[in-house]
Amino acid sequence: MKKEIDLIASGYPSIDYIVRLPETPKLGRTSIIQNKEHKDPYFGGCNVNIAYLCSTMNRKTMLSMRVGNDFFKSGFKTFLEEGGVNTSNLQVIEEDVTSTSQLIMNEAGNHITLFYPGAMNEKYPVLIDENSIKKSRFGVITVGDPLYNLKFADMCIKHQVPLVFGMKCDFEAFTPENLMKIMQHSELIFMNESEQLALEECLPINSIIDFLSNGITKHIIVTLGSKGSKIFSKQEKNTQEEIIGITKPECVTDTTGVGDAYIAGFLHAYMDGKSIRQCGQSGSVMASFIIEKQGCLTNKPTKMEFYSRYKNQYQEEF
């Protein structure tokens, strides 16, 4: 079948509200909100962020998820469609609302997330258009309803659609059993340092690079915050490790969604057949834009801005 879609992404959508506090909140004490825009919605979700940013790079992207009765009136649908993301595969749950997050952030930038799953609650039926899976080059799995993600993974495996897995330390969404199944069938696996440690502690493995021996996983990418990222790749007789530095942003405002931006930039290069070093650099460049403004998609770059920063940072054309 002709691959009409570059990637289809599964996971929780989210309407985010960001609340900034001068300190970490404590029981029995009132905290003063610092930002007047704390009631402004930001549209996102890990799968949404990845699909939207890839679409910005002219990739054909589609979302696979459930949304609520507020999806239209909230502006979420318009936001996605104006960004070029295909929303035809969405399941609308009329008796509930779209997933919502409250991000409570202290002065240091650390945050507590309060999440209402809404339409992505596992009590609702899983309806996924199998034909959309078959038409996709890659299937991306991010944090979401476990039953939904497993069915999505099964369809990708059935139709030999390579899986890309974006790890999150949410062990309600990802039980150890589910993690093993999804990761054993993923071509690319993304995580940060703390997620790597958590996986090595809870899974029956010696090291995260054990997955490179399963015959399917080609690369494992670990983001390191301000230290950049490292990429483990399977070679014929050993494992290769590539270290990628950060792309310096103009300023650091909000780290929310930076990991998703890295995945989007990496995938954009990966789908072009770039080297793994270039894929990591592409991820670093995309992340550098998102960190400059509050919100996961507020500072999305144009293609020209992206390619210009890439060239300035790495002294080579994309």
Stockholm file with secondary structure:
# STOCKHOLM 1.0

chainA/1-318         MKKEIDLIASGYPSIDYIVRLPETPKLGRTSIIQNKEHKDPYFGGCNVNIAYLCSTMNRKTMLSMRVGNDFFKSGFKTFLEEGGVNTSNLQVIEEDVTSTSQLIMNEAGNHITLFYPGAMNEKYPVLIDENSIKKSRFGVITVGDPLYNLKFADMCIKHQVPLVFGMKCDFEAFTPENLMKIMQHSELIFMNESEQLALEECLPINSIIDFLSNGITKHIIVTLGSKGSKIFSKQEKNTQEEIIGITKPECVTDTTGVGDAYIAGFLHAYMDGKSIRQCGQSGSVMASFIIEKQGCLTNKPTKMEFYSRYKNQYQEEF
#=GR chainA/1-318 SS CCCCEEEEEESCCEEEEEEECSSCCCTTCCCCCCCGGGGCCEEECHHHHHHHHHHHTTCCEEEECEEETTTTTTSHHHHHHHTTCBCTTCEEETTSCCCEEEEEECTTSCEEEEEECGGGCTTSCCCCCHHHHHTEEEEEECSCCHHHHHHHHHHHHHTTCCEEEECCSCTTTSCHHHHHHHHHTEEEEEEEHHHHHHHHHHSSCSCGGGGGGSSSCCEEEEECGGGCEEEEEECSSSEEEEEECCCCCSCCCCCTTHHHHHHHHHHHHHTTTCCHHHHHHHHHHHHHHHTTSSSSSTTCCCHHHHHHHHHHHHSSCC
#=GC SS_cons         CCCCEEEEEESCCEEEEEEECSSCCCTTCCCCCCCGGGGCCEEECHHHHHHHHHHHTTCCEEEECEEETTTTTTSHHHHHHHTTCBCTTCEEETTSCCCEEEEEECTTSCEEEEEECGGGCTTSCCCCCHHHHHTEEEEEECSCCHHHHHHHHHHHHHTTCCEEEECCSCTTTSCHHHHHHHHHTEEEEEEEHHHHHHHHHHSSCSCGGGGGGSSSCCEEEEECGGGCEEEEEECSSSEEEEEECCCCCSCCCCCTTHHHHHHHHHHHHHTTTCCHHHHHHHHHHHHHHHTTSSSSSTTCCCHHHHHHHHHHHHSSCC
//
